[in-house]
Amino acid sequence: MNSKISPPSDAVRIHGAPIKRQSLADIEIQATRIAAMMEQIRAAMLPPASAKQAPAVSAAQLAELCGVDKNRIAYRLTRGDLPSGTMVGNRREWTMEDARVWVRDFRQERMRPSDAAGTTITVANFKGGVAKTTSTVTLAQGLAMRGHRVLVVDLDPQGSATTLFGVLPDAEVDHEHTAMLLFSGEQEDLNYAIRPSYWPGIDLVCAAPLLFGAEFALPARQTRDPGFEFWRCLDRGLDRARMDYDVILIDTPPALSYVTINALMAADGVIMPLPPSALDFASSAQFWDLFSDLCNQLIRSRGQDKTFEFIDVLLSRVESSDAASSVVRQWVLEAYTEKVLPIEIPKTSVAATASAEFGTVYDLPRGAISAKTFARARDAFDRMCELIEQQIVAVWAAQIEQMKG
């Protein structure tokens, strides 16, 4: 028997076509080359200091965010008690940070009451490619524009949400920037890992491939200490953050892993982005089946329970011209009934353009793409943020009512 691992030549022929074998050294060279290329791409996308910036806000946009007529903005300017913005040509613009001051003033009734805790929302799905990360980051931006203070916790070792915030997971993220030290038991709460982002009102806990270590650290801690409840690690680690932030958004890996279980157990609400395709629908059924089994094993078998304030199914990447999508959309509506949000996120060229620039629809300046296409995508995300904000405000109201009772 031939015991050689590698053939004498690094080239073989399959069906007459030559192929080149790839060794581990080849893969390492490829990884280094791609990392260098990513640096070049980011430098080109984010000149001159490789730092992203939130877009400026026009008077019309400010009025929309404040929920008032544009004339009300002009009148309030005469009082001089809010940031006046700067004149760019013949129009006035505000930085996102200054716009948030206006929004918080005009929308006080929708801000978090001082006695209420921040609402934790986990965005989860079994499958990749369903717009999970895009939904998380866009929702964070939309809520921040509406005056809320938001913390994004990236728990996907691929670090896609981290990348969208202009941070390269491989080059710029260490253990202390991630939830890894919390999961390993070296830290008791997650505040150590929080860093500011380029978007005013949003702070970030990064992710990187090193976060895969949590899938070993959590069961190891459970083995050493039978009294340790691995599924409550993140929930307890967010207690301090819930006092500091209005909303905590958690982006999860596309698997029902130890980390995802932690994210779900920490959540007040769950959002599942779900494209109307047969495979994605089948995967969602598996997700809830497995999650139900795990809850029975981990929670109910111990005489405990877990309650979610809301569970939302968000139809994402919807192609209105696709006949098959219409059929699956009906399946989703029948299966998830009132959990399906009354908005669909369209699959548009805007999303593709934004992704290519490591951003979202809110990062793109108006005029970057056709007005009609931009409005269609932006309006859908605006409506998504509005619907989810309504649920968040309701959660706060329920908390206050419970305290009174």
C-alpha positions as CSV (number, residue, x, y, z in Angstrom):
1,M,0.0,0.0,0.0
2,N,1.3,3.4,-0.9
3,S,1.7,5.4,2.4
4,K,2.8,8.7,0.8
5,I,0.7,11.8,1.8
6,S,1.7,13.9,-1.2
7,P,2.3,12.7,-4.8
8,P,5.7,13.2,-6.4
9,S,4.3,16.1,-8.5
10,D,2.0,18.9,-7.3
11,A,0.1,18.7,-10.6
12,V,-2.4,15.9,-11.5
13,R,-4.9,15.6,-14.3
14,I,-8.6,15.0,-13.8
15,H,-10.6,14.2,-17.0
16,G,-7.6,15.6,-19.0
17,A,-7.6,19.0,-17.2
18,P,-4.5,19.9,-15.2
19,I,-5.1,21.1,-11.6
20,K,-2.6,22.4,-9.1
21,R,-2.6,20.9,-5.6
22,Q,-2.7,23.5,-2.8
23,S,-0.6,22.8,0.4
24,L,-1.2,24.5,3.7
25,A,1.7,26.8,2.9
26,D,-0.2,27.9,-0.3
27,I,-3.3,28.6,1.8
28,E,-1.2,30.7,4.2
29,I,0.2,32.7,1.3
30,Q,-3.3,33.2,-0.1
31,A,-4.6,34.4,3.3
32,T,-1.8,36.9,3.6
33,R,-2.4,38.2,0.1
34,I,-6.2,38.6,0.7
35,A,-5.5,40.4,4.1
36,A,-3.2,42.8,2.3
37,M,-5.8,43.4,-0.4
38,M,-8.4,44.1,2.2
39,E,-6.2,46.8,3.7
40,Q,-5.8,48.4,0.2
41,I,-9.6,48.2,-0.5
42,R,-10.4,49.8,2.9
43,A,-7.9,52.5,2.4
44,A,-9.4,53.3,-1.0
45,M,-13.0,53.2,0.3
46,L,-12.3,55.2,3.5
47,P,-9.8,58.0,2.6
48,P,-7.8,59.7,3.9
49,A,-7.6,58.2,7.4
50,S,-9.4,54.9,6.8
51,A,-12.2,56.0,9.1
52,K,-15.9,55.9,8.2
53,Q,-18.1,58.9,8.9
54,A,-21.9,59.1,9.3
55,P,-23.5,61.2,6.5
56,A,-24.7,64.8,7.1
57,V,-28.4,65.5,7.6
58,S,-30.4,68.0,5.5
59,A,-33.2,70.2,6.9
60,A,-35.8,68.0,5.2
61,Q,-34.3,64.8,6.6
62,L,-34.1,66.4,10.1
63,A,-37.7,67.4,9.9
64,E,-38.6,63.8,9.0
65,L,-36.6,62.4,11.8
66,C,-38.1,64.8,14.3
67,G,-41.6,64.0,13.0
68,V,-42.4,67.7,12.2
69,D,-42.9,70.0,9.3
70,K,-39.8,71.6,7.8
71,N,-41.2,75.0,8.8
72,R,-41.0,73.9,12.4
73,I,-37.3,73.4,12.0
74,A,-36.9,76.9,10.6
75,Y,-38.9,78.4,13.4
76,R,-36.9,76.5,16.1
77,L,-33.7,77.7,14.6
78,T,-34.7,81.3,15.5
79,R,-34.7,80.3,19.2
80,G,-31.0,79.3,19.1
81,D,-31.3,76.6,21.7
82,L,-30.4,73.7,19.4
83,P,-27.4,73.1,17.1
84,S,-27.7,75.5,14.1
85,G,-25.8,73.3,11.7
86,T,-23.7,74.8,8.9
87,M,-24.5,76.3,5.5
88,V,-23.3,74.2,2.5
89,G,-23.9,76.4,-0.5
90,N,-27.5,77.5,-0.1
91,R,-28.6,74.6,2.1
92,R,-28.2,73.9,5.8
93,E,-26.8,70.6,7.0
94,W,-26.3,69.1,10.4
95,T,-23.8,66.4,11.5
96,M,-25.4,63.2,12.7
97,E,-24.4,64.0,16.2
98,D,-26.1,67.5,16.2
99,A,-29.1,66.0,14.5
100,R,-29.5,63.6,17.4
101,V,-29.8,66.5,19.8
102,W,-32.7,67.8,17.8
103,V,-34.4,64.4,17.5
104,R,-34.1,63.7,21.2
105,D,-35.7,67.1,22.0
106,F,-38.6,66.6,19.6
107,R,-39.2,62.9,20.3
108,Q,-39.0,63.0,24.1
109,E,-42.1,60.8,24.5
110,R,-40.3,58.0,22.6
111,M,-37.1,58.1,24.6
112,R,-36.4,55.5,27.3
113,P,-37.8,56.4,30.7
114,S,-35.1,56.7,33.4
115,D,-36.6,53.8,35.3
116,A,-36.7,51.4,32.4
117,A,-33.9,49.1,31.3
118,G,-32.5,48.9,27.8
119,T,-34.2,46.5,25.5
120,T,-32.1,43.6,24.2
121,I,-32.8,42.3,20.7
122,T,-31.2,39.3,19.1
123,V,-31.1,38.9,15.3
124,A,-30.8,35.2,14.5
125,N,-31.2,32.7,11.7
126,F,-29.8,29.2,11.0
127,K,-28.6,30.2,7.5
128,G,-26.1,32.7,6.2
129,G,-27.0,35.1,3.4
130,V,-30.4,36.1,4.7
131,A,-29.4,39.8,5.4
132,K,-29.0,39.1,9.2
133,T,-26.0,41.4,9.6
134,T,-27.3,44.1,7.3
135,S,-30.6,44.1,9.2
136,T,-28.8,44.4,12.6
137,V,-26.5,47.3,11.5
138,T,-29.2,49.2,9.6
139,L,-31.6,48.8,12.5
140,A,-28.9,50.2,14.8
141,Q,-28.4,53.2,12.6
142,G,-32.1,53.8,12.2
143,L,-32.7,53.7,16.0
144,A,-29.7,56.0,16.6
145,M,-31.0,58.5,14.1
146,R,-34.2,58.4,16.1
147,G,-32.4,59.5,19.2
148,H,-31.7,56.2,20.9
149,R,-28.4,55.1,22.4
150,V,-27.5,51.8,20.8
151,L,-25.0,49.0,21.6
152,V,-24.2,46.5,18.8
153,V,-22.8,43.2,20.1
154,D,-21.2,41.2,17.2
155,L,-21.1,37.6,18.2
156,D,-20.4,36.1,14.7
157,P,-16.7,35.1,14.5
158,Q,-16.8,36.2,10.8
159,G,-17.1,39.7,12.1
160,S,-19.4,41.0,9.3
161,A,-21.1,43.6,11.5
162,T,-17.7,44.6,12.8
163,T,-16.5,45.1,9.2
164,L,-19.6,47.2,8.4
165,F,-18.5,49.6,11.2
166,G,-15.1,50.0,9.5
167,V,-13.1,47.7,11.8
168,L,-11.1,44.8,10.3
169,P,-11.7,41.7,12.5
170,D,-8.3,40.1,11.6
171,A,-6.1,43.2,11.9
172,E,-7.8,45.4,14.5
173,V,-9.6,43.1,16.9
174,D,-8.0,41.4,19.9
175,H,-9.6,39.3,22.7
176,E,-10.3,42.3,24.9
177,H,-12.4,43.9,22.1
178,T,-14.8,40.9,21.9
179,A,-17.1,38.9,24.2
180,M,-14.5,36.2,24.5
181,L,-13.2,37.2,27.9
182,L,-16.8,37.2,29.2
183,F,-17.4,33.7,27.8
184,S,-14.1,32.4,29.2
185,G,-14.8,33.7,32.7
186,E,-12.0,36.3,32.7
187,Q,-14.5,39.1,32.9
188,E,-17.9,39.3,34.7
189,D,-19.6,41.9,32.4
190,L,-19.2,43.0,28.9
191,N,-18.4,46.7,29.5
192,Y,-14.7,46.1,29.1
193,A,-15.1,45.4,25.3
194,I,-17.3,48.4,24.4
195,R,-15.8,50.9,22.0
196,P,-17.3,53.9,20.2
197,S,-18.2,53.6,16.5
198,Y,-18.1,56.1,13.7
199,W,-21.9,56.5,13.9
200,P,-23.0,58.9,16.7
201,G,-25.2,57.1,19.2
202,I,-23.9,53.6,18.4
203,D,-21.2,51.8,20.4
204,L,-19.8,48.4,19.4
205,V,-18.5,45.1,20.8
206,C,-16.4,43.6,18.0
207,A,-16.1,40.0,16.8
208,A,-13.2,38.2,15.1
209,P,-12.4,34.6,14.3
210,L,-10.9,34.1,17.8
211,L,-14.5,34.2,19.1
212,F,-14.8,30.6,17.8
213,G,-13.0,29.7,21.1
214,A,-16.2,30.4,23.0
215,E,-17.6,27.2,21.6
216,F,-15.0,25.4,23.6
217,A,-14.7,27.7,26.6
218,L,-18.4,27.6,27.6
219,P,-18.9,23.8,27.7
220,A,-15.5,23.5,29.5
221,R,-16.7,25.9,32.2
222,Q,-20.0,23.9,32.4
223,T,-18.0,20.7,32.9
224,R,-15.8,22.2,35.6
225,D,-18.7,23.7,37.4
226,P,-22.1,21.9,37.2
227,G,-23.7,24.9,38.8
228,F,-22.6,27.2,36.0
229,E,-25.4,28.0,33.6
230,F,-23.6,28.6,30.3
231,W,-26.7,29.9,28.6
232,R,-27.0,32.8,31.0
233,C,-23.4,34.1,30.7
234,L,-24.2,36.9,28.2
235,D,-27.5,37.8,29.9
236,R,-25.7,38.5,33.1
237,G,-22.8,40.1,31.3
238,L,-25.2,42.7,29.8
239,D,-26.8,43.9,33.1
240,R,-24.6,47.0,33.4
241,A,-25.0,47.8,29.7
242,R,-28.8,47.7,30.0
243,M,-28.6,50.7,32.3
244,D,-26.4,52.7,29.9
245,Y,-28.1,51.9,26.5
246,D,-31.6,52.2,25.2
247,V,-31.3,49.3,22.9
248,I,-28.8,46.4,22.7
249,L,-28.7,44.6,19.3
250,I,-26.9,41.2,19.0
251,D,-25.8,39.8,15.7
252,T,-25.3,36.0,15.9
253,P,-23.5,33.4,13.9
254,P,-25.6,31.4,11.4
255,A,-25.9,28.3,13.6
256,L,-27.6,27.3,16.9
257,S,-24.3,27.4,18.7
258,Y,-23.4,28.0,22.4
259,V,-23.0,31.6,21.6
260,T,-26.3,31.9,19.7
261,I,-28.1,30.2,22.6
262,N,-26.6,32.8,24.9
263,A,-27.8,35.6,22.6
264,L,-31.3,34.2,22.5
265,M,-31.5,33.8,26.3
266,A,-30.3,37.4,26.8
267,A,-33.0,38.8,24.5
268,D,-36.2,40.6,25.2
269,G,-37.1,40.3,21.5
270,V,-36.0,38.3,18.6
271,I,-35.8,39.2,14.9
272,M,-35.5,36.6,12.2
273,P,-34.7,37.9,8.7
274,L,-36.2,35.4,6.3
275,P,-36.0,35.5,2.5
276,P,-39.1,34.0,0.8
277,S,-37.3,30.9,-0.6
278,A,-38.1,27.3,0.1
279,L,-34.7,26.4,1.5
280,D,-34.7,29.4,3.9
281,F,-38.2,28.6,5.0
282,A,-37.2,25.0,5.7
283,S,-34.2,26.1,7.6
284,S,-36.3,28.4,9.8
285,A,-38.5,25.5,10.7
286,Q,-35.4,23.5,11.8
287,F,-34.2,26.5,13.8
288,W,-37.3,26.8,15.9
289,D,-37.6,23.1,16.4
290,L,-34.0,22.8,17.7
291,F,-34.4,25.9,19.9
292,S,-37.6,24.6,21.4
293,D,-35.8,21.3,22.3
294,L,-32.9,23.2,23.8
295,C,-35.2,25.4,25.9
296,N,-36.9,22.3,27.3
297,Q,-33.6,20.7,28.2
298,L,-31.9,23.8,29.6
299,I,-34.7,25.8,31.1
300,R,-38.0,24.1,31.6
301,S,-36.4,20.9,32.9
302,R,-35.0,23.1,35.8
303,G,-38.4,24.5,36.6
304,Q,-37.6,27.8,34.9
305,D,-39.1,29.7,32.0
306,K,-38.1,32.2,29.3
307,T,-40.4,34.9,27.9
308,F,-39.8,37.0,24.9
309,E,-41.6,40.4,24.7
310,F,-41.8,40.0,20.9
311,I,-40.6,37.7,18.1
312,D,-40.5,39.3,14.6
313,V,-40.1,37.6,11.3
314,L,-38.7,40.0,8.7
315,L,-39.2,39.2,5.1
316,S,-35.8,40.1,3.5
317,R,-34.2,40.1,0.1
318,V,-37.6,40.0,-1.5
319,E,-37.8,40.0,-5.3
320,S,-41.3,41.2,-6.3
321,S,-41.0,39.8,-9.8
322,D,-40.2,36.2,-8.6
323,A,-43.3,34.0,-8.8
324,A,-41.8,31.4,-6.5
325,S,-41.2,34.1,-3.8
326,S,-45.0,34.8,-3.8
327,V,-45.7,31.1,-3.0
328,V,-43.2,31.0,-0.2
329,R,-44.3,34.3,1.2
330,Q,-47.7,32.8,1.7
331,W,-46.1,29.9,3.6
332,V,-44.3,32.3,5.8
333,L,-47.5,34.3,6.5
334,E,-49.5,31.1,7.3
335,A,-46.7,29.6,9.5
336,Y,-45.7,32.7,11.5
337,T,-49.0,34.6,11.4
338,E,-48.9,37.8,13.5
339,K,-45.1,37.5,14.0
340,V,-44.5,38.6,10.4
341,L,-43.7,42.3,10.3
342,P,-45.9,44.2,7.8
343,I,-42.9,45.3,5.7
344,E,-40.7,43.6,3.2
345,I,-37.1,44.5,2.6
346,P,-36.6,44.5,-1.2
347,K,-33.6,43.0,-2.9
348,T,-32.3,46.1,-4.7
349,S,-29.1,47.4,-6.3
350,V,-28.9,49.8,-3.4
351,A,-28.1,47.0,-1.0
352,A,-25.5,45.6,-3.4
353,T,-23.9,49.1,-3.8
354,A,-23.8,49.7,-0.1
355,S,-22.3,46.2,0.6
356,A,-19.6,46.8,-1.9
357,E,-18.7,50.0,0.0
358,F,-18.8,48.2,3.4
359,G,-21.9,50.1,4.4
360,T,-25.7,50.1,4.5
361,V,-28.5,52.1,2.8
362,Y,-28.1,54.7,5.5
363,D,-24.4,55.1,4.7
364,L,-25.1,56.0,1.1
365,P,-25.5,59.7,0.3
366,R,-28.6,60.6,-1.7
367,G,-27.8,60.7,-5.3
368,A,-25.4,57.7,-5.1
369,I,-28.0,55.7,-7.0
370,S,-31.3,56.3,-8.9
371,A,-33.7,58.3,-6.7
372,K,-36.6,55.8,-7.2
373,T,-34.5,52.8,-6.2
374,F,-32.9,54.5,-3.3
375,A,-36.3,55.7,-2.0
376,R,-37.7,52.2,-2.2
377,A,-34.9,50.7,-0.2
378,R,-34.6,53.5,2.3
379,D,-38.4,53.7,2.9
380,A,-38.5,49.9,3.6
381,F,-35.7,50.2,6.2
382,D,-37.3,53.3,7.7
383,R,-40.6,51.4,8.1
384,M,-38.7,48.4,9.7
385,C,-37.1,50.7,12.2
386,E,-40.4,52.4,13.0
387,L,-42.2,49.1,13.6
388,I,-39.4,47.8,15.9
389,E,-39.2,51.1,17.7
390,Q,-42.9,50.9,18.5
391,Q,-42.3,47.5,20.1
392,I,-39.3,48.8,22.1
393,V,-41.4,51.7,23.5
394,A,-44.1,49.2,24.4
395,V,-41.6,47.1,26.3
396,W,-40.5,50.2,28.3
397,A,-44.1,51.1,29.1
398,A,-44.7,47.5,30.3
399,Q,-41.7,47.8,32.6
400,I,-42.9,51.0,34.1
401,E,-46.4,49.6,34.6
402,Q,-45.0,46.5,36.3
403,M,-43.1,48.7,38.7
404,K,-46.2,50.7,39.6
405,G,-48.2,47.4,40.1
